[in-house]
Amino acid sequence: MFIINIEESPLRNRRYRIFLINGNHIDIGFKHCNYYIDNANKKERNLFYKILDKEQKHLIMTCKPSQLLYETFILNGYSTDLIKNINFYNQEFFPLKNEIIKENI
C-alpha cells in the first residue's frame, strides 16, 4: 500500500507510524532496537535478514503489505534517510505515483 506520511508512533514500544493511502496506519519498529537507519551498520542489517524464519522471508518476498515488509524497506532499507527509503518503496511498488513524502520528520 502506498505510504503517504510518517510520524512518531504514539505507542509506547513503537518508533514510527506510517499512514497509507487507504486511510489505515501501521506502527513499525521497536523503540529500543537498532536498524540500518540508525547507524548504517550493514552487519546488523544482514543479521536482521538472517534471523527471519521461512514464513517471514516468504512474507517479504511476496510483498504482502505487513509490518514486516514496511520495516524491511523503511527501517532496514538502502539508505539511512527515512524519506529516501519511503520514496524508494513507493517508486518500486507504485511507479506511476508522484513522490508524496518530501519532508523528514
Short mmCIF file of the C-alpha atoms (twelve columns), coordinates in Angstrom:
data_MODEL
# 
_entry.id   MODEL 
# 
loop_
_atom_site.group_PDB 
_atom_site.id 
_atom_site.type_symbol 
_atom_site.label_atom_id 
_atom_site.label_alt_id 
_atom_site.label_comp_id 
_atom_site.label_asym_id 
_atom_site.label_seq_id 
_atom_site.Cartn_x 
_atom_site.Cartn_y 
_atom_site.Cartn_z 
_atom_site.pdbx_PDB_model_num 
ATOM 1   C CA . MET A 1   0.000  0.000   0.000   1 
ATOM 2   C CA . PHE A 2   1.275  3.465   -0.922  1 
ATOM 3   C CA . ILE A 3   2.741  5.366   2.057   1 
ATOM 4   C CA . ILE A 4   1.614  8.993   2.347   1 
ATOM 5   C CA . ASN A 5   3.086  10.073  5.697   1 
ATOM 6   C CA . ILE A 6   5.234  9.026   8.637   1 
ATOM 7   C CA . GLU A 7   5.429  10.341  12.170  1 
ATOM 8   C CA . GLU A 8   6.491  9.212   15.616  1 
ATOM 9   C CA . SER A 9   4.278  6.482   16.971  1 
ATOM 10  C CA . PRO A 10  2.083  7.253   19.964  1 
ATOM 11  C CA . LEU A 11  2.527  3.652   21.113  1 
ATOM 12  C CA . ARG A 12  4.952  3.147   23.960  1 
ATOM 13  C CA . ASN A 13  7.046  0.433   22.317  1 
ATOM 14  C CA . ARG A 14  6.937  1.521   18.641  1 
ATOM 15  C CA . ARG A 15  9.034  4.123   16.826  1 
ATOM 16  C CA . TYR A 16  7.052  5.237   13.799  1 
ATOM 17  C CA . ARG A 17  3.521  5.290   12.497  1 
ATOM 18  C CA . ILE A 18  3.152  5.159   8.741   1 
ATOM 19  C CA . PHE A 19  -0.049 6.315   7.097   1 
ATOM 20  C CA . LEU A 20  -1.264 4.539   3.997   1 
ATOM 21  C CA . ILE A 21  -3.225 5.923   1.074   1 
ATOM 22  C CA . ASN A 22  -6.281 3.843   2.029   1 
ATOM 23  C CA . GLY A 23  -6.562 5.664   5.392   1 
ATOM 24  C CA . ASN A 24  -5.038 2.914   7.508   1 
ATOM 25  C CA . HIS A 25  -1.882 3.197   9.560   1 
ATOM 26  C CA . ILE A 26  0.721  0.752   10.823  1 
ATOM 27  C CA . ASP A 27  3.157  1.214   13.695  1 
ATOM 28  C CA . ILE A 28  6.623  -0.092  12.898  1 
ATOM 29  C CA . GLY A 29  9.964  -0.523  14.613  1 
ATOM 30  C CA . PHE A 30  10.684 -1.202  18.233  1 
ATOM 31  C CA . LYS A 31  11.878 1.819   20.220  1 
ATOM 32  C CA . HIS A 32  14.960 0.139   21.632  1 
ATOM 33  C CA . CYS A 33  16.141 -1.735  18.545  1 
ATOM 34  C CA . ASN A 34  18.821 -0.574  16.161  1 
ATOM 35  C CA . TYR A 35  18.023 -0.507  12.480  1 
ATOM 36  C CA . TYR A 36  20.061 0.397   9.423   1 
ATOM 37  C CA . ILE A 37  18.637 3.944   9.518   1 
ATOM 38  C CA . ASP A 38  20.239 4.423   12.949  1 
ATOM 39  C CA . ASN A 39  23.849 3.594   12.235  1 
ATOM 40  C CA . ALA A 40  24.291 2.353   8.647   1 
ATOM 41  C CA . ASN A 41  25.630 -0.923  10.010  1 
ATOM 42  C CA . LYS A 42  25.364 -3.440  7.184   1 
ATOM 43  C CA . LYS A 43  26.225 -6.322  9.514   1 
ATOM 44  C CA . GLU A 44  23.191 -5.545  11.690  1 
ATOM 45  C CA . ARG A 45  21.007 -5.234  8.608   1 
ATOM 46  C CA . ASN A 46  22.218 -8.609  7.344   1 
ATOM 47  C CA . LEU A 47  21.589 -10.086 10.794  1 
ATOM 48  C CA . PHE A 48  18.006 -8.796  10.583  1 
ATOM 49  C CA . TYR A 49  17.522 -10.904 7.450   1 
ATOM 50  C CA . LYS A 50  19.318 -13.952 8.861   1 
ATOM 51  C CA . ILE A 51  17.090 -14.231 11.920  1 
ATOM 52  C CA . LEU A 52  13.898 -14.249 9.894   1 
ATOM 53  C CA . ASP A 53  12.185 -17.586 9.658   1 
ATOM 54  C CA . LYS A 54  10.948 -19.142 6.413   1 
ATOM 55  C CA . GLU A 55  7.422  -17.739 6.807   1 
ATOM 56  C CA . GLN A 56  8.703  -14.204 7.431   1 
ATOM 57  C CA . LYS A 57  11.011 -14.346 4.421   1 
ATOM 58  C CA . HIS A 58  8.117  -15.549 2.284   1 
ATOM 59  C CA . LEU A 59  6.006  -12.627 3.522   1 
ATOM 60  C CA . ILE A 60  8.683  -10.172 2.381   1 
ATOM 61  C CA . MET A 61  9.330  -11.915 -0.938  1 
ATOM 62  C CA . THR A 62  5.626  -11.899 -1.842  1 
ATOM 63  C CA . CYS A 63  5.478  -8.180  -0.969  1 
ATOM 64  C CA . LYS A 64  2.290  -8.623  1.030   1 
ATOM 65  C CA . PRO A 65  1.658  -5.350  2.912   1 
ATOM 66  C CA . SER A 66  2.612  -6.016  6.517   1 
ATOM 67  C CA . GLN A 67  4.510  -4.541  9.409   1 
ATOM 68  C CA . LEU A 68  7.497  -6.695  8.492   1 
ATOM 69  C CA . LEU A 69  7.504  -5.537  4.868   1 
ATOM 70  C CA . TYR A 70  7.459  -1.870  5.884   1 
ATOM 71  C CA . GLU A 71  10.192 -2.395  8.479   1 
ATOM 72  C CA . THR A 72  12.312 -4.122  5.851   1 
ATOM 73  C CA . PHE A 73  12.060 -1.323  3.304   1 
ATOM 74  C CA . ILE A 74  11.888 1.708   5.589   1 
ATOM 75  C CA . LEU A 75  13.995 0.898   8.645   1 
ATOM 76  C CA . ASN A 76  16.447 -1.516  7.004   1 
ATOM 77  C CA . GLY A 77  16.379 -0.053  3.503   1 
ATOM 78  C CA . TYR A 78  19.252 1.049   1.318   1 
ATOM 79  C CA . SER A 79  19.594 4.477   2.969   1 
ATOM 80  C CA . THR A 80  19.811 5.918   6.471   1 
ATOM 81  C CA . ASP A 81  17.245 8.520   5.424   1 
ATOM 82  C CA . LEU A 82  13.630 7.587   6.203   1 
ATOM 83  C CA . ILE A 83  12.200 9.761   3.453   1 
ATOM 84  C CA . LYS A 84  14.506 8.289   0.798   1 
ATOM 85  C CA . ASN A 85  13.532 4.784   1.883   1 
ATOM 86  C CA . ILE A 86  9.819  5.595   1.766   1 
ATOM 87  C CA . ASN A 87  10.129 7.186   -1.661  1 
ATOM 88  C CA . PHE A 88  12.142 4.180   -2.867  1 
ATOM 89  C CA . TYR A 89  9.441  1.827   -1.565  1 
ATOM 90  C CA . ASN A 90  6.675  3.885   -3.185  1 
ATOM 91  C CA . GLN A 91  8.509  4.046   -6.515  1 
ATOM 92  C CA . GLU A 92  9.248  0.308   -6.517  1 
ATOM 93  C CA . PHE A 93  5.661  -0.706  -5.867  1 
ATOM 94  C CA . PHE A 94  3.778  2.251   -7.323  1 
ATOM 95  C CA . PRO A 95  5.992  3.687   -10.092 1 
ATOM 96  C CA . LEU A 96  3.281  5.904   -11.607 1 
ATOM 97  C CA . LYS A 97  2.583  7.828   -8.403  1 
ATOM 98  C CA . ASN A 98  4.461  11.024  -7.548  1 
ATOM 99  C CA . GLU A 99  6.685  11.384  -4.534  1 
ATOM 100 C CA . ILE A 100 4.342  12.462  -1.768  1 
ATOM 101 C CA . ILE A 101 6.791  12.243  1.105   1 
ATOM 102 C CA . LYS A 102 9.103  15.234  0.827   1 
ATOM 103 C CA . GLU A 103 9.943  16.309  4.365   1 
ATOM 104 C CA . ASN A 104 11.731 14.460  7.108   1 
ATOM 105 C CA . ILE A 105 10.069 14.111  10.492  1 
# 
